[in-house]
Structure formats: C-alpha cells, structure tokens
Amino acid sequence: MEITEVLKSANAAFYRAIDSGSLDRMEELWAHEEFVQCVHPGWSLVSGWARVRQSWEQIFAGGQKMRISATDVAVNYVGELAWVTCTENITIFEDTNFDTVQAVATNFFMQRGEKWLLVHHHASPIPMLVPDAESNIIQ
C-alpha cells in the first residue's frame, strides 16, 4: 500500500476511535510518550501521554455520542514524520436532537516500525458565518 494511503488509513482509524468512544482503541493509535500533545476544539493544549489519555477519557465519559467524518484530507510526510490536515465534520447527538459543527484539524504521526502513531492532534472550530438580519453582512 502506498504511504499516503497508509496515512489516510491511520487518520481514518483515529476518527473511528472517536466515534466508538473506546479508550482502548484510542490508546492503540497514540505514541505513549511525554512529548505527545493534543488540542481539542475549544480546549487548551494538553501535553504528555497521561494527560492526553485523560482528556479522551473525560470526553468519552461525558456520554455524548459523536460522529466525525474527515473531508478535504491532505497528507504530507518527510521520513518518519507525517501530518494530515482535514476538515472535521462533527455531529453531536443528544437524546432526540443533534448539532453539527466543523473544525479544521492537523494530525501528526510518527512511524514506529510498521505503525504510524499519533503524536499531535490539533482541532480548531470553524466559526459559523451567519448574516446580520439588519444589514445582510456576514459576521
């Protein structure tokens, strides 16, 4: 399999792990190192595997079901380091309601043997543009 396809597959596995709400699946995808980092949408920087793991545990314990699909996926790599950029299309389900938001994300992977493991995830919310009813100006 071509390296870009392998990295797209690793990136897709990350979003499937989020969808599943499984901490075990998330643990398989990350390097368990002090230098790993994560920025969830609206969160501060979380550093070190123990704290990154704890952040996922907190998200999954919240009981909120999420579905995330990645679009506009672009893969870059140099040696044993790769980064994947994408748009996260996030649907959050709550009882009979749901809400959809978007974030722009960068996921960094490091090659360890045959596996590509996450070392950094950064997602920033994309503001929703709504027209001002008074002036028709997008804010």
Buried (B, 14 or more C-beta within 10 A) or exposed (E): EEEBEBBBEBBBBBBEBBBEBBBEBBBEBBBEEEEBBBBBBEEEEBBBBEBBBEBBEEBBEEEEEBBBEBEEBEBEBEEEEBBBBBBBBBBBEEEEEEEEBBBBBBBBBBBEEEEBBBBBBBBBBBEEEEEEEEEEEEE
